Every structure is written in C-alpha cells, then in structure tokens.
Amino acid sequence: MEEIKTVIFSERTAYEKDKEALIKLLDSITIPPITKNRIDLSGNIIVPERENIIGRIGRTCNFGLVRGRATGYCLSRHSKKWPKVYKAIFDFGNHVCPVGMDVTSATLNYGVKAKKHVDSFNVGDSVIVGIGEYEGGKLRVYEGGNDCESYTSYNIRDSPLMFNGAKLAHETEDFTGSRYTIIYYSQRPKKLPWTSDITVAGTATTSTLTTHSIV
C-alpha cells in the first residue's frame, strides 16, 4: 500500500524565515539546464539523459548522494561547486522532512515542467515542496506507475507532499512565475552505508491524505 501524505511544519515562522533566505541564495546562482539526450542523425536516443525522464523544460541539479555511470555513488559535483547552497538546502530539509526520514539527496528544480515519470532509483518516500512567487504548478500524483491514468492534483507551494516517487508517477501542471521545487529523498543502496557530511534530521510530522494499492 502506498500512502500520500501532507507534511506539517513544527515551526512555521522559522520555515518562512529560512525560506526567504534560501530563495535569495538560489536567485544568486545559475542552475544548469536539463541535460539533453544524445541522439543520432535519425533522431533516435543513443544515451538517455535527464531530458528522457522529466522532459526538457527548466533547470535542475542535485545535491548530496548521486549515482553516476562512471563513478558509481558519490557526492554530487554541485555539492562541491556550491557548498553554501548544499548546506542551505539540506538545512532547509529539517523543516520539510518528517522525523526519521532517510535523506541522502536533494534535487533542486527551477522552472521545471516535468512530464509524467517515476523516479526509479529513489528508495522509499520522497518529500517535495514548491517555493517562490508563482501561480499554478500543482503536482499530479497518479495512483500507480506510468501506465496509470487516474491522478489527484496537489498544491505543493509551501505545502510539502510525501509519497513514493519510484512507484507513483507524477508530473507538473502549467504555471507562471518563479517556481523552485526541492525534492528530498534517499538513494541509499541496501548494501551501502553511505552518509552525507550534512544530515537532515527532520522536525515535521505527517498526515495521510490517501492510500493506493500498487499491483
């Protein structure tokens, strides 16, 4: 059974204060565009990149643990390039992640309109939150994988949502404005006791919205 939960802040005032500081920091960097698929002369995908999963609209990068083809599991290059951003994003996760959640990684998106997809390498539940000045941009969460057609739309702006993104497909609805989303999750393989040098303790609680049985 897969549950979709809303996340309840332990300290809303502290969340708002840290959110404004984080947005100011994020506005000072240039998040890279989504990595495009490598294609041949006939338009066939030779190497599937991030575009193949979430589409080509927007900018994105990862912090914490990542899974590379050549390197295996390692600290992301953007964590090393922007250590202050890395720390700020993981510290912000203490507001939006529930107590006891295993977090090894965070994905930062800006202006991303994700197509329907699942996050196949994520382990367990993820938490996503939208921040910034924008309208629309609800998250459609389907009751199953990519073949499922039934969904519910959730407003994630300052309203974190928790669900298993590896099992429940999801996509972004149209929006206008400056929209950041941050996804907190684990990519911890069962046999790898990898721990980030910056941890997310989590202070939030959750309330179940709906439950789905995945076949």
C-alpha positions as CSV (number, residue, x, y, z in Angstrom):
1,M,0.0,0.0,0.0
2,E,1.4,3.4,-1.0
3,E,0.4,6.4,1.1
4,I,0.4,10.1,0.0
5,K,0.9,12.4,3.0
6,T,0.9,16.1,3.7
7,V,3.8,17.4,5.8
8,I,3.0,19.5,8.8
9,F,5.7,22.1,9.9
10,S,6.8,22.1,13.5
11,E,7.7,25.8,13.3
12,R,6.0,27.7,10.5
13,T,7.6,31.0,11.4
14,A,11.1,29.5,11.3
15,Y,10.2,27.9,7.9
16,E,9.2,31.2,6.4
17,K,12.3,33.0,7.6
18,D,14.7,30.3,6.3
19,K,12.7,30.0,3.0
20,E,13.2,33.7,2.2
21,A,17.0,33.4,2.9
22,L,17.2,30.3,0.7
23,I,15.3,31.9,-2.2
24,K,17.7,34.8,-2.0
25,L,20.6,32.4,-2.2
26,L,19.1,30.4,-5.0
27,D,18.5,33.6,-7.0
28,S,22.2,34.3,-6.9
29,I,23.2,31.1,-8.8
30,T,22.6,29.9,-12.3
31,I,21.1,26.4,-12.1
32,P,22.1,24.4,-15.2
33,P,19.6,23.4,-17.9
34,I,18.2,19.9,-18.1
35,T,20.8,17.6,-19.7
36,K,19.7,16.8,-23.2
37,N,19.5,13.3,-24.6
38,R,22.3,12.3,-27.0
39,I,20.7,11.4,-30.4
40,D,21.8,10.0,-33.7
41,L,21.2,11.6,-37.1
42,S,17.8,9.8,-37.3
43,G,16.7,11.3,-34.0
44,N,17.0,8.1,-32.1
45,I,18.2,8.4,-28.5
46,I,21.7,7.0,-28.1
47,V,22.3,7.9,-24.5
48,P,19.2,8.8,-22.4
49,E,19.8,11.8,-20.1
50,R,17.6,13.7,-17.7
51,E,15.5,15.0,-20.5
52,N,14.4,11.5,-21.2
53,I,12.8,11.3,-17.8
54,I,11.3,14.7,-16.9
55,G,11.3,16.5,-20.3
56,R,13.3,19.5,-21.4
57,I,11.7,22.5,-19.8
58,G,13.6,24.1,-16.9
59,R,16.8,23.9,-14.9
60,T,17.9,21.3,-12.4
61,C,20.8,20.0,-10.3
62,N,21.4,17.5,-7.5
63,F,23.0,17.8,-4.1
64,G,24.2,15.0,-1.7
65,L,24.5,11.5,-3.0
66,V,24.2,10.9,-6.8
67,R,24.5,7.8,-8.9
68,G,27.0,8.3,-11.8
69,R,27.6,5.9,-14.7
70,A,31.3,6.1,-14.4
71,T,31.8,6.9,-10.7
72,G,29.0,4.9,-9.0
73,Y,27.6,6.6,-5.9
74,C,29.4,9.8,-4.9
75,L,28.9,13.3,-3.7
76,S,27.4,15.5,-6.5
77,R,29.6,18.0,-8.3
78,H,27.2,20.8,-7.4
79,S,27.6,20.0,-3.7
80,K,31.3,20.6,-4.2
81,K,30.8,23.7,-6.5
82,W,28.2,25.4,-4.3
83,P,28.8,24.2,-0.7
84,K,26.8,27.0,0.8
85,V,23.8,26.1,-1.3
86,Y,24.3,22.4,-0.5
87,K,24.2,23.2,3.2
88,A,21.3,25.6,2.9
89,I,19.2,23.1,1.0
90,F,19.9,20.3,3.5
91,D,19.3,22.6,6.5
92,F,16.0,23.7,4.9
93,G,15.1,20.0,4.7
94,N,14.9,19.9,8.5
95,H,11.7,22.0,8.2
96,V,10.0,20.0,5.4
97,C,11.1,16.4,6.2
98,P,9.5,14.3,8.9
99,V,11.4,13.0,11.9
100,G,13.2,9.7,11.0
101,M,13.1,10.1,7.2
102,D,16.3,8.8,5.5
103,V,17.6,11.6,3.3
104,T,20.8,11.2,1.2
105,S,20.0,13.5,-1.7
106,A,18.1,16.6,-2.8
107,T,17.1,17.7,-6.3
108,L,16.7,21.4,-6.9
109,N,14.5,22.5,-9.9
110,Y,13.8,25.9,-11.3
111,G,11.0,26.4,-13.9
112,V,10.8,22.7,-14.5
113,K,7.6,21.4,-16.0
114,A,8.1,17.7,-15.5
115,K,6.4,15.3,-17.8
116,K,4.8,12.1,-16.3
117,H,7.6,9.9,-14.8
118,V,8.7,7.8,-11.9
119,D,12.0,8.2,-10.0
120,S,13.2,4.7,-10.4
121,F,16.4,4.9,-8.4
122,N,14.8,6.6,-5.4
123,V,14.4,4.4,-2.3
124,G,11.2,4.8,-0.2
125,D,9.2,8.0,0.3
126,S,10.3,11.4,-1.1
127,V,9.2,14.9,0.1
128,I,8.7,17.7,-2.5
129,V,8.0,21.4,-1.7
130,G,7.4,24.3,-4.0
131,I,8.8,27.8,-3.1
132,G,8.9,31.2,-4.8
133,E,6.4,33.6,-6.4
134,Y,4.3,31.6,-8.8
135,E,0.8,30.6,-9.7
136,G,-0.4,27.1,-10.7
137,G,2.2,24.4,-10.9
138,K,0.3,21.8,-8.9
139,L,1.7,18.3,-8.8
140,R,-0.3,15.5,-10.3
141,V,0.3,12.2,-8.5
142,Y,-1.0,9.1,-10.2
143,E,-2.4,6.1,-8.4
144,G,0.2,3.9,-10.0
145,G,3.1,3.9,-12.5
146,N,3.4,5.5,-15.9
147,D,0.5,3.4,-17.3
148,C,-2.0,4.6,-14.7
149,E,-4.4,7.4,-15.9
150,S,-6.1,8.3,-12.6
151,Y,-4.5,11.1,-10.6
152,T,-5.0,13.8,-7.9
153,S,-3.5,17.3,-8.2
154,Y,-1.8,18.7,-5.1
155,N,-0.8,22.3,-4.4
156,I,2.8,22.0,-3.1
157,R,3.6,25.7,-2.8
158,D,4.7,25.9,0.9
159,S,2.8,22.6,1.4
160,P,5.3,19.7,1.3
161,L,4.0,16.4,0.0
162,M,5.4,13.0,0.8
163,F,5.0,9.9,-1.4
164,N,7.0,7.1,-3.1
165,G,8.0,8.6,-6.4
166,A,9.6,5.4,-7.6
167,K,6.1,3.7,-7.6
168,L,3.6,6.6,-8.1
169,A,4.0,8.5,-11.4
170,H,3.8,12.3,-11.2
171,E,4.0,15.4,-13.4
172,T,3.8,19.2,-13.2
173,E,0.8,21.2,-14.2
174,D,1.2,24.6,-16.1
175,F,2.4,27.5,-14.0
176,T,3.6,31.1,-14.3
177,G,6.2,32.9,-12.3
178,S,9.4,32.0,-10.5
179,R,8.9,28.4,-9.3
180,Y,11.5,26.4,-7.4
181,T,10.9,22.9,-6.2
182,I,13.1,20.8,-3.9
183,I,12.8,17.1,-3.6
184,Y,14.3,15.3,-0.6
185,Y,14.9,11.5,-0.9
186,S,17.2,8.6,-0.4
187,Q,19.3,6.9,-3.0
188,R,21.0,4.7,-0.4
189,P,21.5,1.2,-1.8
190,K,20.8,-1.6,0.7
191,K,24.4,-2.6,1.0
192,L,26.0,0.8,1.0
193,P,26.2,2.6,4.4
194,W,26.7,6.0,2.7
195,T,26.2,9.1,4.8
196,S,26.3,12.7,3.8
197,D,28.6,15.0,5.7
198,I,25.4,17.2,6.1
199,T,22.4,15.3,7.5
200,V,18.7,16.1,7.6
201,A,17.3,15.4,11.0
202,G,13.7,16.4,10.1
203,T,11.3,18.1,12.5
204,A,8.0,17.8,10.7
205,T,5.1,15.4,11.1
206,T,2.8,13.9,8.5
207,S,-0.9,13.3,7.9
208,T,-2.1,10.7,5.4
209,L,-4.2,12.0,2.6
210,T,-4.9,8.8,0.6
211,T,-3.6,5.3,0.2
212,H,-3.2,3.3,-3.0
213,S,-2.6,-0.4,-3.6
214,I,0.1,-1.0,-6.2
215,V,-0.1,-4.2,-8.2
